[in-house]
Amino acid sequence: MFSIKVVCLALVSFTAVSFEVVVTESTDWTEAGEFTTGIEGPAVNKAGELFAVNYQSQGTIGRVTGKNEIEKYLDLPDGSVGNGIRFDQAGNMYIADYVNHNILKVAQGSKEIDVYAHSSEMNQPNDIAIMENGILFASDPNWAENTGNLWRIDLNGDVVLLESGMGTTNGIEVSPDNERLYVNESIQRKIWVYDLSPEGEISNKRLFVSFDDFGLDGMRTDNKGNLYIARYGAGFVLAFDPSGKLIHKIQLKGDFPTNVAFGGKDGKQVFVTMQKRGSIETFQNNIPGRNY
């Protein structure tokens, strides 16, 4: 069904023939068509509520409180359209607004939307990741040129370019110890890993995993440091341990997952946003997400 090339951290490559992996199947959490095909950015707050962008129409945020229990939570202003969502330790929500080149902020307990960070030099902030100390990172693809950038958003809202001239940067995630940053390139089918300092500086870039087929989209880590990757077009999520070994394959009902998020009562329920279906699928994991 798929072939992958795994490059270990010592940059010795090999082609994987077969793996002994845990195989899981997803089920529906919301019905098809509840969200637009722009569904993205799933994130769960401390109350266990799931949020995703573009509920029923573009430029909205939907809140999911249970199976098939959905309501519109926010309308974004000024023609903004969201992509990635993250929450900080205080419960503030951050939204990548790819239309207006913003990172938006919704303070805990409020529905007021503020521009937290802006840069006209961004192509389109796509997905975002967050360190425990609140420093954000944003992928920034240029789909027409098959290129992309990597940005850091400091605690004062300053936008700092970390790397330019990459492939089509998309999924992005921080390890649970805040010492690694993972960034993937959708078209080039590569996942890169960097060492990460407490101040959000990156170093020692190396190839983590590369693929021979399909695309890459959103990523999340669990609290053991395993990385979960939405394989766009392939119809599954793959999980790799920190050494780059494939350990878990989740077969989805649809073929076009855009992102994943951990939630549920024990942090072991995983939600997957599905583009073509306009829905959210779910599966039960054996390890909780990095924030649990």
C-alpha positions in Angstrom: 0.0 0.0 0.0 2.9 2.3 0.6 6.7 2.5 0.6 8.8 4.8 2.7 12.4 5.6 2.9 13.6 6.1 6.5 16.8 8.1 7.2 18.2 7.6 10.6 19.7 10.4 12.6 23.2 9.3 11.6 22.0 9.9 8.0 22.3 6.3 7.0 19.4 5.5 4.7 17.6 2.4 3.9 14.3 1.4 2.2 11.7 -0.2 4.4 10.2 -3.4 3.2 7.9 -4.4 6.0 7.3 -3.4 9.6 5.7 -5.0 12.6 3.4 -2.2 13.6 0.2 -1.7 15.6 -2.7 -1.2 13.1 -5.8 0.7 14.1 -8.9 1.9 12.2 -10.7 5.1 12.8 -14.4 5.9 13.2 -16.5 9.0 12.5 -16.6 11.7 15.2 -18.6 14.1 13.1 -20.8 13.4 10.0 -19.4 14.1 6.6 -20.1 17.7 5.3 -20.4 19.4 8.7 -17.2 21.3 7.9 -16.1 22.7 4.6 -13.2 21.1 2.7 -11.1 23.7 4.4 -11.3 21.8 7.7 -7.9 22.0 9.5 -6.2 22.9 12.7 -7.8 20.6 15.3 -6.8 21.5 18.9 -8.2 20.6 22.3 -8.3 23.0 25.2 -8.0 22.1 28.9 -11.7 21.6 29.2 -11.6 18.9 26.6 -13.3 20.8 23.9 -12.2 20.3 20.3 -11.8 23.2 17.9 -11.3 23.1 14.1 -11.5 25.8 11.4 -14.1 26.3 8.7 -17.2 24.9 10.3 -20.1 25.1 7.7 -18.4 28.1 6.0 -14.9 29.5 5.5 -13.6 31.9 8.1 -15.2 30.3 11.1 -14.1 28.2 14.1 -16.2 25.3 15.2 -16.3 23.8 18.7 -17.0 20.0 19.1 -18.0 19.0 22.6 -19.0 15.4 21.8 -19.7 13.0 19.0 -21.8 14.9 16.4 -22.1 17.8 18.9 -20.9 20.9 17.0 -21.5 24.6 17.1 -20.0 27.6 15.6 -17.7 29.2 18.1 -16.3 32.2 16.2 -16.4 34.2 13.0 -13.0 35.5 12.1 -12.9 39.2 11.1 -11.7 41.0 8.0 -11.9 38.1 5.6 -9.5 36.0 7.7 -9.5 32.3 7.2 -7.9 30.0 9.8 -5.6 27.0 9.4 -3.6 25.8 12.4 -4.9 26.2 16.0 -2.9 25.9 19.2 -3.5 26.6 22.9 -0.9 27.8 25.4 -0.6 26.8 29.0 -2.9 29.6 30.1 -5.6 28.5 27.7 -5.2 31.2 25.1 -6.0 30.2 21.6 -3.7 31.0 18.6 -5.0 30.8 15.0 -2.9 30.9 11.8 -4.7 33.3 9.5 -3.3 32.5 6.1 -5.3 35.2 4.2 -4.1 38.2 6.2 -0.6 36.9 7.2 -1.5 36.9 10.9 -1.3 34.8 14.0 -4.6 35.7 15.8 -5.1 35.3 19.5 -8.3 34.6 21.5 -7.7 35.1 25.2 -8.9 32.4 27.7 -12.5 33.2 28.7 -13.0 35.6 25.8 -14.2 35.6 22.3 -12.4 38.8 21.3 -10.0 38.3 18.5 -6.7 40.2 18.4 -3.8 40.2 16.0 -1.0 38.7 18.0 1.6 38.7 15.2 1.7 39.9 11.6 4.2 39.8 8.8 3.6 40.8 5.2 6.7 38.8 4.3 4.9 35.6 5.1 3.5 33.6 2.1 0.6 32.3 4.3 1.1 31.0 7.8 -0.2 27.5 7.7 0.3 25.3 10.7 1.6 26.3 14.1 3.4 24.6 16.9 4.0 25.8 20.5 6.6 25.3 23.1 5.6 24.9 26.8 6.9 28.4 27.4 4.6 29.9 24.8 7.0 30.5 21.9 5.3 29.7 18.6 6.5 28.4 15.3 4.7 28.7 11.9 5.1 26.8 8.6 4.8 29.1 5.6 4.3 27.3 2.2 4.3 28.9 -1.2 2.3 26.3 -3.0 2.7 27.8 -6.5 6.5 27.7 -6.2 6.8 24.5 -4.2 8.9 26.4 -1.6 8.4 27.5 2.0 9.7 29.2 5.1 9.9 28.6 8.8 9.1 31.3 11.3 9.3 31.8 15.1 6.8 34.1 16.9 8.3 35.3 20.2 6.4 36.1 23.3 6.2 39.7 22.4 4.6 38.9 19.0 7.8 39.6 17.0 8.1 37.4 13.9 11.5 36.0 13.3 12.5 34.2 10.1 14.4 31.0 11.0 14.8 29.4 7.5 13.9 30.3 4.0 14.1 28.4 0.7 12.7 25.2 2.1 10.3 22.9 0.4 6.5 23.4 0.9 6.6 23.6 4.7 3.4 22.4 6.3 3.1 20.2 9.4 5.1 21.4 12.4 5.4 20.1 15.9 7.5 20.3 19.1 8.7 17.3 21.1 7.3 16.8 24.7 10.7 17.7 26.2 10.8 20.9 24.1 14.2 19.9 22.7 13.1 19.0 19.1 11.2 20.8 16.4 9.8 18.7 13.5 8.8 20.4 10.2 7.6 18.6 7.1 7.5 19.5 3.4 4.4 18.3 1.7 5.4 18.2 -2.0 9.0 17.0 -1.3 7.7 14.4 1.2 10.4 15.1 3.8 10.3 15.5 7.5 13.1 17.5 9.1 14.1 17.6 12.7 16.0 20.4 14.5 17.5 20.7 18.0 15.6 23.4 19.9 16.9 25.7 22.6 14.7 27.1 25.4 14.7 30.4 23.5 13.4 28.8 20.4 16.7 28.8 18.4 17.1 25.9 16.0 20.3 24.0 15.1 21.6 20.7 13.8 19.0 20.2 11.0 18.8 16.6 9.8 16.4 14.4 7.8 14.1 12.4 10.0 11.9 10.5 7.5 11.2 10.8 3.8 8.5 9.2 1.7 8.2 8.0 -1.9 4.5 8.7 -2.4 1.5 10.7 -1.3 1.7 14.0 0.7 2.3 15.2 4.2 0.2 17.4 6.3 -0.3 18.1 10.1 1.7 16.4 12.8 1.5 15.9 16.6 3.7 14.2 19.3 2.6 12.0 22.2 4.1 12.2 25.7 6.7 9.6 24.8 8.0 11.7 21.9 6.4 9.6 19.1 5.5 11.6 16.0 2.1 11.2 14.3 1.8 12.3 10.7 -1.3 12.9 8.5 -0.5 11.2 5.1 -2.5 13.3 2.8 -3.9 11.3 -0.1 -2.9 8.0 1.4 -5.8 7.6 3.9 -3.9 6.9 7.0 -1.9 8.4 9.9 1.6 7.0 10.6 3.4 7.2 14.0 7.2 7.0 14.2 9.3 6.8 17.4 12.0 9.4 18.1 14.6 7.2 16.3 12.5 7.2 13.0 11.1 3.7 13.4 7.5 3.2 12.2 5.4 1.9 15.2 1.7 2.6 14.4 -0.5 2.8 11.3 -4.0 4.1 11.5 -6.3 3.3 8.6 -8.8 6.1 8.0 -12.2 6.1 6.3 -11.2 9.0 4.0 -8.1 9.4 2.0 -7.3 13.1 2.7 -6.4 13.7 6.4 -5.2 17.3 7.1 -4.2 17.2 10.7 -4.4 15.4 14.0 -4.9 16.3 17.7 -5.0 14.5 21.0 -7.8 14.8 23.5 -10.4 12.8 25.3 -10.6 12.2 29.1 -7.2 10.6 29.3 -5.5 12.3 26.3 -5.5 9.1 24.3 -8.3 9.9 21.9 -7.0 11.3 18.6 -9.0 13.4 16.3 -8.2 13.6 12.5 -9.6 16.3 10.3 -10.6 15.0 6.8 -10.5 17.5 3.9 -12.6 15.8 1.2 -15.2 14.5 3.7 -15.5 17.8 5.6 -15.5 15.8 8.8 -13.5 14.6 11.8 -12.5 11.0 12.4 -11.2 9.5 15.6 -9.2 6.6 17.0 -8.1 5.5 20.4 -4.4 5.5 21.0 -2.4 3.6 23.7 -0.3 6.7 24.6 -1.6 10.2 25.5 -0.6 13.3 23.7 2.3 15.5 24.8 0.2 17.8 26.9 -1.3 15.0 29.1 
